Amino acid sequence: MKLVLSALVLMSGVAAAQPAANPPEPSDPPLRYLLGVGAVERPEYDGAARYTLKFKPLWALQWGRWRLSTSGSSSLLGFGRGGAGPGASTELLNKGPWRVNLAMRFDSGRDSGEARTTQGLPDVRRTLRARLAVTYALAPDWALTTGASQDLLGRNGGLTGGVDLSWRFYRSHDTEWTASGGISAANAQNMRSYFGIDAAGSLASGRPAYEPGAGLRSTYAGVGFTHRLAPHWLAFGSTGVSRLLGPAAASPLTERRNAASLTMGIAWRN
């Protein structure tokens, strides 16, 4: 974690030191795309005590109002232009302070064999999710977003939702710093898949059976930056803290309610 944190601080220092008087970008091409890679350090699963460092590819593709992207890539593609949610998305409404987006994305679920504390429990299968998000601009750099995400394939992903408040507290031609915080909730199906333990899982894992109901899931706060290194290159990083709530916090699988995360990476866009 120290290595990732040091790199994040170094990148943010470089971002702050760059001059803002660069020439403007050429007009956007009809087809926009982005490729990159990010490093993420976070708990093995929500509630785990052990941390893991993973590298993940980033890509995004946009044609007109339609966009297809991995998680975290869409905002990079829209840096300085306006972003959207991850997955396949389209903007349904953009009028005054209101903005409505519909997105579909693949949810990787959970491989229970990857963490020692979830071994013997059923996997949460990969699925396709749809998310509807409504954003209201409270001020030029403040936005309040509420959204809901539903498993479309009936693979026990359930329904999740949340409310987020974001603030862009610094912006120049090349650099942007943002802060955000929010709270999330989930229905009983989602809670049982990620925090529940059935009778068979109890025998396999040695942990008591637990059947959570619907309720609050977690709250979080974080800060992040995006910096234009060159006309087509972007560097980005973020750090945040979170705390499990309600049925998720009470689960026998939850070793720690509080968690931290670090992300950093680089991307190229046309």
N, C-alpha and C positions, 0 to 999 in steps of 0.2 A: 504494500500500500504506500510505503514511503517513496518508492521509486515513481509510482504513478503520480503521487501528489507533487513531488519535486518537478516532474515534467510539466504538470498542469500549471504550477506557479511560473515556471520558466516561459511557457508559451504565452501566459497572460501578460508577463512583463514585456515580451516581444511585441504583443498586440498593442499594448499601451504606448510603446515607444515609436510606433510607425507613424509617419505623417499622414494627414488626412487629405492632402491636396493632390490626389491622384486623378488622372483623366477619367471621365465617366465611361461606363461600359457601353459597347454597342447595343443597339436595340435587340430585344430578345428574339431568338430564332423560333420558327413555328414549332419545332420539335426540341424540347429541352431534356437533358439527361445529366446524371451525376453518378460518379463512381468513387468509392472511398473505403476506408477501413477504420474501425474504432476499437479501442481497448476499454473493457468495462471490468471494474473490480466491485463486487457486491457479494452478499451472502449466497450460499449454495441454493437456497430457496427462501421464500418469505418466512422469517422466524428462525432461520438456522443460525448457529453460533459461528460456524466456519465460513471463511470467505474464499472466493475463487476469482481468478483473473482469466477472462476470456477475450478473444479477438473475434470480431464479427464483421462481415462485409456489409457495406452500405451501397445502395443504389436507388435511383429514382428516375422516373420517366414521365414526361408530361406532354400531352398534345391537346392544345386548346384548354377546355375546362376539365379534362379528364387527367387523372394522375395515378400512377402506380409506383409504390415505394416501399422500402423496408422501414421499420420503426426508427425514427430519428433522422431519416434522410430527407423527408419532405420539407422540414423547416430549413435545411441547408440549401436545398434547391430554390427555396423561396426567399433566401436571405437578401434583403434589399429589394425584394419584389413582392413579398406576401406569401405565406405558407399555407399548408393544409395538413390533414392528419395522415398517418401512415397507411399503407395499403393502396387499394384502388379507390379513388375518391373523386367526388365532383362537388362543386359549389352550387347549392340549391338557391341560395339567396345572399345577396350582398347589397344592402340598401340602408343608407344612413349608418347608425351605430350597430345595426344588426347584421349578423353573418351566420348562415346555416350550411353545414357541410355533412355529407353522407360518405362514409368510407367503408371499405371491406378490406380485411387483412387476415393473414394466416397467423394463428396462435400456436406456438410450438408446444404448449402444454407442459407436462413434467415427466421426465424420465426418473422414476423413483429409485432406480438403481444407482444413480449418480451420487447420491448422498447416503451416508451410513445410517442416518436416522430415519430415512424413508424407505429403506430396503425392505421388501416384503409387502409393501403397500401397492395397490393398483396404480398403473401409470395413468396420467391424464393425457388422453390422446390429442394429437395435433388436430386442429379444426379451423374452420373459416368463421370469422366474426364480422358482424356489421355494427358500425358505430355511427350514431347520429349526435352531432355536437351543435350547440347554439351558443354563439359568442356575442356579448354586448360590450361595446367600447365605452367604458366609463369616462375616459379622457384619452387624449392622443397617445399616451404611453401606458394606459391601464386597461385591462380587459378581464371580464368575468365570463367564464365558460362553464356550461353544464352539459354533460353528455351521458349516454348510455350505450353499452356494448353487449350484444347478444350472440351466443353460439348458434350458428345457422344450421349445423349438421347434427345436432342432438348428441354430441359426444361428451356430455356432462360438464361442459364449460360454463353453462349457466349464464346469468345476467349480472353485469356489473355497472356501476354508475358513479358519478362523482361531480364535485364542484371545484373549480380551480380559479385562482386569482393570480394574474401575471402582471409584472411591472418592468418596463424597459427603462432602466435608470441611467443608462449612458448609450449614446449613439453618435457615431461619426460616419464618414463615408466608408471607412474600412472596418470599423469595429463596433460591436454591440454587446452590451452587458444586460442580462435580464435576471430577475428574481421571481420566484413563483412559490405558491403554497396551495394546498388543497386537502380535501377529505374524500374518501371513497367508501362505497358500500357494495354489498353483493347479496344475491338471493341465496336460499338454502342450498340449491344445487351446486353453485360455485363454492360455497363454504365447505360442503361435504367433500368435494373433489380435492381441494387443496389443504384443508385443515381437519377433515374428519378421519376416523379410524373405524372400519367395520369389524365384525367379529373375526373374520378370517385374517384381516390385517393386524388385529390385536394379538392373535396367536403367533403370527409370523414375526412381528416386531417386538413383542413383549411389552407394548404400551397399552394402557387402558383404552377400551372402546370409547368413541366420542362421536356424537352426531350433532353438529352445530346447526343452528337455524339461520335465517336471514338477519342481517344487521350491519353495523359499521365494520369496515375492513381495515382501513389504515388512514393515517394523516402524514403529510410530508411537507418539507420546505427545502428549497435549493436555490443555487445561483449558477449561472453559466455564461459563457461568452462564445462569440463567433468572430473570427478575424479573417479578412481577405489578405492572403499572403501575396497574391499576384492576380491578374485579371481573371484567371480560371481556377486558382487554388484557394482553398479555405482550410483554416485550422479551427478546431472547436474543442471545448472542454466544459465540464460541469461537475459539481459536487453537491451532495444533498444528504439529508437525514430523514428518517421515517420512523413511525411507531405504529405497531399493530394495535387494533382496538377490538372491543366487543368479542364475538365468538372466535375470531381469529387469534386474539391474544390469549384466550382461555384454553386453546388447543394443547393437548399433550405433545404435539409436534413442535410447538413454539418454545425454543430454547432461550431466545432473546426477543423482547418486544421492540427494542430500539435497534436501528441499523443505519449504516452509512454507505454511500456509494461514490465512486469516482469514475468519470468517463473522459477520454480524450481521443482525438483522431485527426485525420486529414482527408480531404476529398477534392476531386477535380470535377468541374462542371463546364459544359460548353457555353 
